[in-house]
């Protein structure tokens, strides 16, 4: 599959959709962390007593965790299918591959920014962000 390159305007047009997907992923991540914590505590409380129970006390939480993972994967795959690189769910950081003066770069957007206004090389990462000159 050929690499997908975005123009700044194409990337900016996708920001509302990207923001919505990121917010959904952030909610799923929080839910997953809460459920995982509940499961861990439940396992600590019932350690050694599971064999004496007539049902699996972990089944519901484990199933909910699995469904959350499946849902999160579908959002992540949505980014991949669009050619967008998801870098950090928590801070809402994504990169859009692009060409600037014939060089492959990544247009960088962080949740909360109005538009894509920075880029960096693949090697520099977020710390090497430079403003896009119009």
VMD Tcl script that builds the backbone (N, CA, C; Angstrom):
set m [mol new atoms 402]
animate dup $m
set s [atomselect $m all]
$s set {name element resname resid chain x y z} {
  {N N UNK 1 A 0.844 -1.175 0.000}
  {CA C UNK 1 A 0.000 0.000 0.000}
  {C C UNK 1 A 0.893 1.242 0.000}
  {N N UNK 2 A 0.636 2.150 -0.899}
  {CA C UNK 2 A 1.424 3.375 -1.008}
  {C C UNK 2 A 1.156 4.269 0.191}
  {N N UNK 3 A 2.193 5.008 0.574}
  {CA C UNK 3 A 2.055 5.925 1.704}
  {C C UNK 3 A 1.045 7.017 1.374}
  {N N UNK 4 A 0.260 7.375 2.337}
  {CA C UNK 4 A -0.717 8.459 2.198}
  {C C UNK 4 A -0.070 9.715 2.747}
  {N N UNK 5 A -0.066 10.764 1.951}
  {CA C UNK 5 A 0.444 12.049 2.398}
  {C C UNK 5 A -0.699 13.053 2.436}
  {N N UNK 6 A -0.696 13.876 3.470}
  {CA C UNK 6 A -1.730 14.877 3.673}
  {C C UNK 6 A -1.178 16.262 3.384}
  {N N UNK 7 A -2.035 17.121 2.871}
  {CA C UNK 7 A -1.712 18.543 2.840}
  {C C UNK 7 A -2.158 19.103 4.188}
  {N N UNK 8 A -1.718 20.297 4.496}
  {CA C UNK 8 A -2.138 20.930 5.747}
  {C C UNK 8 A -3.651 21.097 5.770}
  {N N UNK 9 A -4.226 21.517 4.640}
  {CA C UNK 9 A -5.683 21.724 4.620}
  {C C UNK 9 A -6.441 20.401 4.759}
  {N N UNK 10 A -5.936 19.323 4.161}
  {CA C UNK 10 A -6.580 18.012 4.324}
  {C C UNK 10 A -6.537 17.572 5.788}
  {N N UNK 11 A -5.389 17.765 6.418}
  {CA C UNK 11 A -5.260 17.398 7.834}
  {C C UNK 11 A -6.224 18.237 8.680}
  {N N UNK 12 A -6.280 19.525 8.405}
  {CA C UNK 12 A -7.167 20.397 9.178}
  {C C UNK 12 A -8.644 20.035 8.999}
  {N N UNK 13 A -9.015 19.594 7.808}
  {CA C UNK 13 A -10.396 19.174 7.571}
  {C C UNK 13 A -10.768 17.957 8.422}
  {N N UNK 14 A -9.777 17.134 8.740}
  {CA C UNK 14 A -10.030 15.920 9.522}
  {C C UNK 14 A -10.017 16.146 11.034}
  {N N UNK 15 A -9.586 17.312 11.479}
  {CA C UNK 15 A -9.452 17.572 12.918}
  {C C UNK 15 A -10.751 17.302 13.699}
  {N N UNK 16 A -11.921 17.735 13.252}
  {CA C UNK 16 A -13.130 17.436 14.033}
  {C C UNK 16 A -13.371 15.927 14.211}
  {N N UNK 17 A -13.138 15.153 13.166}
  {CA C UNK 17 A -13.320 13.700 13.244}
  {C C UNK 17 A -12.253 13.083 14.147}
  {N N UNK 18 A -11.032 13.535 13.995}
  {CA C UNK 18 A -9.926 13.038 14.815}
  {C C UNK 18 A -10.188 13.343 16.285}
  {N N UNK 19 A -10.631 14.553 16.567}
  {CA C UNK 19 A -10.921 14.944 17.942}
  {C C UNK 19 A -12.019 14.066 18.542}
  {N N UNK 20 A -13.048 13.805 17.760}
  {CA C UNK 20 A -14.153 12.953 18.221}
  {C C UNK 20 A -13.657 11.529 18.511}
  {N N UNK 21 A -12.847 10.983 17.615}
  {CA C UNK 21 A -12.291 9.630 17.813}
  {C C UNK 21 A -11.392 9.591 19.046}
  {N N UNK 22 A -10.581 10.634 19.231}
  {CA C UNK 22 A -9.695 10.693 20.395}
  {C C UNK 22 A -10.504 10.738 21.690}
  {N N UNK 23 A -11.558 11.550 21.693}
  {CA C UNK 23 A -12.390 11.632 22.901}
  {C C UNK 23 A -13.026 10.277 23.227}
  {N N UNK 24 A -13.467 9.576 22.211}
  {CA C UNK 24 A -14.046 8.245 22.421}
  {C C UNK 24 A -12.990 7.292 22.978}
  {N N UNK 25 A -11.794 7.343 22.425}
  {CA C UNK 25 A -10.704 6.491 22.918}
  {C C UNK 25 A -10.334 6.831 24.361}
  {N N UNK 26 A -10.321 8.101 24.684}
  {CA C UNK 26 A -9.985 8.517 26.045}
  {C C UNK 26 A -11.015 7.999 27.043}
  {N N UNK 27 A -12.287 8.043 26.671}
  {CA C UNK 27 A -13.348 7.509 27.537}
  {C C UNK 27 A -13.170 5.999 27.700}
  {N N UNK 28 A -12.920 5.316 26.596}
  {CA C UNK 28 A -12.723 3.862 26.658}
  {C C UNK 28 A -11.526 3.505 27.529}
  {N N UNK 29 A -10.465 4.259 27.402}
  {CA C UNK 29 A -9.255 3.998 28.195}
  {C C UNK 29 A -9.545 4.166 29.681}
  {N N UNK 30 A -10.262 5.229 30.049}
  {CA C UNK 30 A -10.620 5.437 31.463}
  {C C UNK 30 A -11.501 4.301 31.975}
  {N N UNK 31 A -12.499 3.908 31.173}
  {CA C UNK 31 A -13.378 2.803 31.571}
  {C C UNK 31 A -12.569 1.522 31.751}
  {N N UNK 32 A -11.649 1.273 30.813}
  {CA C UNK 32 A -10.827 0.067 30.889}
  {C C UNK 32 A -9.998 0.073 32.176}
  {N N UNK 33 A -9.369 1.198 32.471}
  {CA C UNK 33 A -8.547 1.291 33.683}
  {C C UNK 33 A -9.376 1.069 34.939}
  {N N UNK 34 A -10.605 1.618 34.965}
  {CA C UNK 34 A -11.489 1.426 36.120}
  {C C UNK 34 A -11.882 -0.045 36.271}
  {N N UNK 35 A -12.297 -0.658 35.165}
  {CA C UNK 35 A -12.710 -2.075 35.209}
  {C C UNK 35 A -11.538 -2.976 35.583}
  {N N UNK 36 A -10.362 -2.664 35.037}
  {CA C UNK 36 A -9.178 -3.466 35.334}
  {C C UNK 36 A -8.844 -3.372 36.823}
  {N N UNK 37 A -8.957 -2.177 37.377}
  {CA C UNK 37 A -8.702 -1.982 38.801}
  {C C UNK 37 A -9.714 -2.769 39.640}
  {N N UNK 38 A -10.984 -2.741 39.223}
  {CA C UNK 38 A -12.021 -3.511 39.926}
  {C C UNK 38 A -11.702 -5.000 39.887}
  {N N UNK 39 A -11.297 -5.486 38.715}
  {CA C UNK 39 A -10.982 -6.905 38.558}
  {C C UNK 39 A -9.801 -7.292 39.437}
  {N N UNK 40 A -8.785 -6.460 39.441}
  {CA C UNK 40 A -7.597 -6.732 40.251}
  {C C UNK 40 A -7.965 -6.822 41.732}
  {N N UNK 41 A -8.785 -5.877 42.210}
  {CA C UNK 41 A -9.216 -5.888 43.611}
  {C C UNK 41 A -10.060 -7.125 43.913}
  {N N UNK 42 A -10.955 -7.464 42.985}
  {CA C UNK 42 A -11.799 -8.640 43.171}
  {C C UNK 42 A -10.953 -9.904 43.265}
  {N N UNK 43 A -9.932 -10.000 42.437}
  {CA C UNK 43 A -9.051 -11.177 42.468}
  {C C UNK 43 A -8.262 -11.241 43.771}
  {N N UNK 44 A -7.868 -10.083 44.296}
  {CA C UNK 44 A -7.148 -10.057 45.572}
  {C C UNK 44 A -8.061 -10.513 46.710}
  {N N UNK 45 A -9.320 -10.075 46.685}
  {CA C UNK 45 A -10.279 -10.410 47.742}
  {C C UNK 45 A -10.659 -11.889 47.695}
  {N N UNK 46 A -10.820 -12.435 46.495}
  {CA C UNK 46 A -11.294 -13.818 46.363}
  {C C UNK 46 A -10.163 -14.819 46.178}
  {N N UNK 47 A -8.907 -14.380 46.243}
  {CA C UNK 47 A -7.753 -15.260 46.041}
  {C C UNK 47 A -7.867 -16.507 46.926}
  {N N UNK 48 A -7.763 -17.659 46.311}
  {CA C UNK 48 A -7.816 -18.916 47.032}
  {C C UNK 48 A -9.218 -19.439 47.275}
  {N N UNK 49 A -10.247 -18.633 47.074}
  {CA C UNK 49 A -11.621 -19.055 47.340}
  {C C UNK 49 A -12.422 -19.310 46.070}
  {N N UNK 50 A -11.817 -19.118 44.905}
  {CA C UNK 50 A -12.555 -19.232 43.642}
  {C C UNK 50 A -13.100 -20.642 43.442}
  {N N UNK 51 A -12.334 -21.647 43.796}
  {CA C UNK 51 A -12.762 -23.035 43.603}
  {C C UNK 51 A -14.006 -23.391 44.377}
  {N N UNK 52 A -14.253 -22.698 45.469}
  {CA C UNK 52 A -15.423 -23.006 46.290}
  {C C UNK 52 A -16.683 -22.275 45.825}
  {N N UNK 53 A -16.538 -21.374 44.861}
  {CA C UNK 53 A -17.702 -20.632 44.363}
  {C C UNK 53 A -18.397 -21.420 43.263}
  {N N UNK 54 A -19.722 -21.259 43.140}
  {CA C UNK 54 A -20.478 -21.972 42.111}
  {C C UNK 54 A -20.529 -21.221 40.774}
  {N N UNK 55 A -19.885 -20.063 40.690}
  {CA C UNK 55 A -19.825 -19.293 39.441}
  {C C UNK 55 A -18.464 -18.586 39.370}
  {N N UNK 56 A -18.132 -18.124 38.193}
  {CA C UNK 56 A -16.876 -17.408 37.987}
  {C C UNK 56 A -17.114 -15.930 38.315}
  {N N UNK 57 A -16.547 -15.446 39.426}
  {CA C UNK 57 A -16.799 -14.057 39.822}
  {C C UNK 57 A -16.105 -13.031 38.913}
  {N N UNK 58 A -15.205 -13.499 38.064}
  {CA C UNK 58 A -14.425 -12.598 37.220}
  {C C UNK 58 A -14.999 -12.462 35.807}
  {N N UNK 59 A -15.884 -13.377 35.440}
  {CA C UNK 59 A -16.347 -13.466 34.055}
  {C C UNK 59 A -16.887 -12.144 33.514}
  {N N UNK 60 A -17.795 -11.513 34.240}
  {CA C UNK 60 A -18.439 -10.291 33.748}
  {C C UNK 60 A -17.421 -9.186 33.517}
  {N N UNK 61 A -16.547 -8.951 34.499}
  {CA C UNK 61 A -15.537 -7.903 34.344}
  {C C UNK 61 A -14.566 -8.227 33.213}
  {N N UNK 62 A -14.158 -9.491 33.106}
  {CA C UNK 62 A -13.240 -9.870 32.027}
  {C C UNK 62 A -13.898 -9.690 30.661}
  {N N UNK 63 A -15.173 -10.023 30.561}
  {CA C UNK 63 A -15.897 -9.838 29.299}
  {C C UNK 63 A -16.030 -8.355 28.962}
  {N N UNK 64 A -16.332 -7.527 29.959}
  {CA C UNK 64 A -16.429 -6.083 29.732}
  {C C UNK 64 A -15.089 -5.515 29.275}
  {N N UNK 65 A -13.997 -5.981 29.878}
  {CA C UNK 65 A -12.662 -5.533 29.462}
  {C C UNK 65 A -12.377 -5.922 28.017}
  {N N UNK 66 A -12.768 -7.124 27.658}
  {CA C UNK 66 A -12.553 -7.586 26.288}
  {C C UNK 66 A -13.345 -6.747 25.287}
  {N N UNK 67 A -14.578 -6.431 25.611}
  {CA C UNK 67 A -15.396 -5.601 24.715}
  {C C UNK 67 A -14.825 -4.185 24.595}
  {N N UNK 68 A -14.322 -3.645 25.701}
  {CA C UNK 68 A -13.695 -2.322 25.648}
  {C C UNK 68 A -12.464 -2.345 24.745}
  {N N UNK 69 A -11.683 -3.422 24.821}
  {CA C UNK 69 A -10.511 -3.556 23.955}
  {C C UNK 69 A -10.918 -3.621 22.486}
  {N N UNK 70 A -11.953 -4.370 22.193}
  {CA C UNK 70 A -12.430 -4.497 20.809}
  {C C UNK 70 A -12.887 -3.135 20.284}
  {N N UNK 71 A -13.628 -2.417 21.102}
  {CA C UNK 71 A -14.108 -1.098 20.687}
  {C C UNK 71 A -12.935 -0.133 20.472}
  {N N UNK 72 A -11.969 -0.163 21.376}
  {CA C UNK 72 A -10.796 0.713 21.244}
  {C C UNK 72 A -10.011 0.371 19.976}
  {N N UNK 73 A -9.858 -0.917 19.710}
  {CA C UNK 73 A -9.141 -1.337 18.497}
  {C C UNK 73 A -9.820 -0.818 17.234}
  {N N UNK 74 A -11.142 -0.781 17.241}
  {CA C UNK 74 A -11.841 -0.291 16.047}
  {C C UNK 74 A -11.563 1.197 15.830}
  {N N UNK 75 A -11.460 1.971 16.903}
  {CA C UNK 75 A -11.118 3.388 16.777}
  {C C UNK 75 A -9.675 3.542 16.286}
  {N N UNK 76 A -8.778 2.745 16.834}
  {CA C UNK 76 A -7.371 2.804 16.433}
  {C C UNK 76 A -7.230 2.429 14.963}
  {N N UNK 77 A -7.960 1.409 14.538}
  {CA C UNK 77 A -7.918 0.999 13.131}
  {C C UNK 77 A -8.483 2.093 12.232}
  {N N UNK 78 A -9.440 2.851 12.718}
  {CA C UNK 78 A -9.992 3.957 11.945}
  {C C UNK 78 A -8.898 4.977 11.630}
  {N N UNK 79 A -8.050 5.274 12.615}
  {CA C UNK 79 A -6.915 6.167 12.375}
  {C C UNK 79 A -5.995 5.566 11.308}
  {N N UNK 80 A -5.674 4.294 11.474}
  {CA C UNK 80 A -4.760 3.632 10.548}
  {C C UNK 80 A -5.308 3.623 9.125}
  {N N UNK 81 A -6.589 3.345 8.968}
  {CA C UNK 81 A -7.194 3.309 7.634}
  {C C UNK 81 A -7.177 4.680 6.957}
  {N N UNK 82 A -7.233 5.725 7.761}
  {CA C UNK 82 A -7.169 7.077 7.205}
  {C C UNK 82 A -5.726 7.490 6.892}
  {N N UNK 83 A -4.748 6.733 7.423}
  {CA C UNK 83 A -3.344 7.083 7.226}
  {C C UNK 83 A -2.809 8.003 8.308}
  {N N UNK 84 A -3.559 8.177 9.378}
  {CA C UNK 84 A -3.170 9.048 10.490}
  {C C UNK 84 A -2.453 8.206 11.537}
  {N N UNK 85 A -1.384 8.754 12.088}
  {CA C UNK 85 A -0.611 8.048 13.113}
  {C C UNK 85 A -1.019 8.545 14.497}
  {N N UNK 86 A -1.559 7.644 15.295}
  {CA C UNK 86 A -1.952 7.954 16.664}
  {C C UNK 86 A -0.716 7.810 17.546}
  {N N UNK 87 A -0.330 8.892 18.211}
  {CA C UNK 87 A 0.896 8.887 19.015}
  {C C UNK 87 A 0.634 8.778 20.508}
  {N N UNK 88 A -0.383 9.467 21.010}
  {CA C UNK 88 A -0.655 9.449 22.450}
  {C C UNK 88 A -2.138 9.709 22.679}
  {N N UNK 89 A -2.810 8.730 23.252}
  {CA C UNK 89 A -4.249 8.850 23.500}
  {C C UNK 89 A -4.516 9.880 24.591}
  {N N UNK 90 A -3.743 9.830 25.679}
  {CA C UNK 90 A -4.009 10.692 26.830}
  {C C UNK 90 A -3.944 12.177 26.496}
  {N N UNK 91 A -2.900 12.594 25.791}
  {CA C UNK 91 A -2.798 14.024 25.465}
  {C C UNK 91 A -3.422 14.342 24.114}
  {N N UNK 92 A -3.851 13.307 23.403}
  {CA C UNK 92 A -4.513 13.525 22.118}
  {C C UNK 92 A -3.539 13.987 21.057}
  {N N UNK 93 A -2.528 13.197 20.806}
  {CA C UNK 93 A -1.477 13.569 19.864}
  {C C UNK 93 A -1.520 12.658 18.637}
  {N N UNK 94 A -1.617 13.281 17.467}
  {CA C UNK 94 A -1.627 12.536 16.212}
  {C C UNK 94 A -0.700 13.204 15.206}
  {N N UNK 95 A -0.236 12.401 14.260}
  {CA C UNK 95 A 0.603 12.893 13.174}
  {C C UNK 95 A -0.021 12.519 11.838}
  {N N UNK 96 A 0.137 13.424 10.883}
  {CA C UNK 96 A -0.324 13.214 9.522}
  {C C UNK 96 A 0.909 13.208 8.615}
  {N N UNK 97 A 1.241 12.084 7.997}
  {CA C UNK 97 A 2.385 12.077 7.084}
  {C C UNK 97 A 2.178 13.102 5.965}
  {N N UNK 98 A 3.265 13.788 5.615}
  {CA C UNK 98 A 3.184 14.840 4.590}
  {C C UNK 98 A 4.536 14.978 3.904}
  {N N UNK 99 A 4.521 15.716 2.823}
  {CA C UNK 99 A 5.747 16.075 2.126}
  {C C UNK 99 A 5.888 17.590 2.167}
  {N N UNK 100 A 7.025 18.048 2.653}
  {CA C UNK 100 A 7.334 19.477 2.636}
  {C C UNK 100 A 8.678 19.625 1.942}
  {N N UNK 101 A 8.666 20.341 0.829}
  {CA C UNK 101 A 9.876 20.525 -0.003}
  {C C UNK 101 A 10.499 19.184 -0.369}
  {N N UNK 102 A 9.636 18.202 -0.668}
  {CA C UNK 102 A 10.104 16.890 -1.085}
  {C C UNK 102 A 10.572 15.984 0.045}
  {N N UNK 103 A 10.571 16.484 1.266}
  {CA C UNK 103 A 11.005 15.695 2.419}
  {C C UNK 103 A 9.783 15.147 3.154}
  {N N UNK 104 A 9.850 13.862 3.523}
  {CA C UNK 104 A 8.755 13.274 4.298}
  {C C UNK 104 A 8.833 13.786 5.730}
  {N N UNK 105 A 7.727 14.354 6.183}
  {CA C UNK 105 A 7.618 14.890 7.543}
  {C C UNK 105 A 6.280 14.432 8.129}
  {N N UNK 106 A 6.055 14.804 9.361}
  {CA C UNK 106 A 4.786 14.509 10.017}
  {C C UNK 106 A 4.160 15.816 10.481}
  {N N UNK 107 A 2.979 16.098 9.963}
  {CA C UNK 107 A 2.217 17.241 10.447}
  {C C UNK 107 A 1.684 16.833 11.819}
  {N N UNK 108 A 1.915 17.667 12.790}
  {CA C UNK 108 A 1.662 17.289 14.177}
  {C C UNK 108 A 0.498 18.104 14.735}
  {N N UNK 109 A -0.470 17.416 15.337}
  {CA C UNK 109 A -1.599 18.085 15.970}
  {C C UNK 109 A -1.820 17.499 17.340}
  {N N UNK 110 A -2.057 18.380 18.301}
  {CA C UNK 110 A -2.348 17.966 19.666}
  {C C UNK 110 A -3.733 18.472 20.039}
  {N N UNK 111 A -4.499 17.622 20.669}
  {CA C UNK 111 A -5.857 17.972 21.066}
  {C C UNK 111 A -5.854 19.304 21.814}
  {N N UNK 112 A -6.786 20.176 21.434}
  {CA C UNK 112 A -6.869 21.493 22.032}
  {C C UNK 112 A -6.328 22.577 21.112}
  {N N UNK 113 A -5.481 22.188 20.167}
  {CA C UNK 113 A -4.986 23.158 19.191}
  {C C UNK 113 A -6.062 23.373 18.137}
  {N N UNK 114 A -6.188 24.606 17.663}
  {CA C UNK 114 A -7.226 24.934 16.683}
  {C C UNK 114 A -7.022 24.239 15.353}
  {N N UNK 115 A -5.769 24.116 14.960}
  {CA C UNK 115 A -5.470 23.541 13.652}
  {C C UNK 115 A -4.074 22.947 13.667}
  {N N UNK 116 A -3.747 22.264 12.596}
  {CA C UNK 116 A -2.395 21.743 12.427}
  {C C UNK 116 A -1.496 22.922 12.112}
  {N N UNK 117 A -0.557 23.191 12.992}
  {CA C UNK 117 A 0.313 24.353 12.814}
  {C C UNK 117 A 1.793 23.995 12.950}
  {N N UNK 118 A 2.081 22.702 13.172}
  {CA C UNK 118 A 3.461 22.277 13.388}
  {C C UNK 118 A 3.762 21.013 12.595}
  {N N UNK 119 A 5.035 20.787 12.400}
  {CA C UNK 119 A 5.494 19.543 11.786}
  {C C UNK 119 A 6.819 19.162 12.422}
  {N N UNK 120 A 7.222 17.926 12.188}
  {CA C UNK 120 A 8.526 17.456 12.640}
  {C C UNK 120 A 8.953 16.296 11.768}
  {N N UNK 121 A 10.233 15.998 11.787}
  {CA C UNK 121 A 10.716 14.840 11.032}
  {C C UNK 121 A 10.326 13.586 11.798}
  {N N UNK 122 A 10.401 12.467 11.152}
  {CA C UNK 122 A 10.063 11.204 11.794}
  {C C UNK 122 A 11.023 10.935 12.964}
  {N N UNK 123 A 12.254 11.382 12.843}
  {CA C UNK 123 A 13.255 11.132 13.882}
  {C C UNK 123 A 13.159 12.103 15.056}
  {N N UNK 124 A 12.714 13.329 14.801}
  {CA C UNK 124 A 12.680 14.340 15.855}
  {C C UNK 124 A 11.544 14.129 16.849}
  {N N UNK 125 A 10.401 13.728 16.371}
  {CA C UNK 125 A 9.254 13.555 17.254}
  {C C UNK 125 A 8.703 14.869 17.758}
  {N N UNK 126 A 7.816 14.771 18.733}
  {CA C UNK 126 A 7.069 15.929 19.247}
  {C C UNK 126 A 8.007 17.032 19.730}
  {N N UNK 127 A 9.106 16.671 20.363}
  {CA C UNK 127 A 10.017 17.681 20.909}
  {C C UNK 127 A 10.690 18.507 19.816}
  {N N UNK 128 A 10.692 17.991 18.591}
  {CA C UNK 128 A 11.305 18.713 17.486}
  {C C UNK 128 A 10.320 19.464 16.610}
  {N N UNK 129 A 9.133 19.748 17.154}
  {CA C UNK 129 A 8.109 20.430 16.366}
  {C C UNK 129 A 8.586 21.807 15.904}
  {N N UNK 130 A 8.253 22.111 14.661}
  {CA C UNK 130 A 8.561 23.419 14.073}
  {C C UNK 130 A 7.273 23.983 13.500}
  {N N UNK 131 A 7.107 25.301 13.547}
  {CA C UNK 131 A 5.892 25.890 12.978}
  {C C UNK 131 A 5.874 25.731 11.448}
  {N N UNK 132 A 4.687 25.509 10.937}
  {CA C UNK 132 A 4.511 25.411 9.476}
  {C C UNK 132 A 4.462 26.834 8.945}
  {N N UNK 133 A 5.333 27.129 7.992}
  {CA C UNK 133 A 5.275 28.447 7.384}
  {C C UNK 133 A 4.291 28.373 6.218}
  {N N UNK 134 A 3.337 29.257 6.246}
  {CA C UNK 134 A 2.254 29.241 5.235}
  {C C UNK 134 A 2.807 29.552 3.864}
}
mol reanalyze $m
mol bondsrecalc $m
mol representation Tube
mol addrep $m
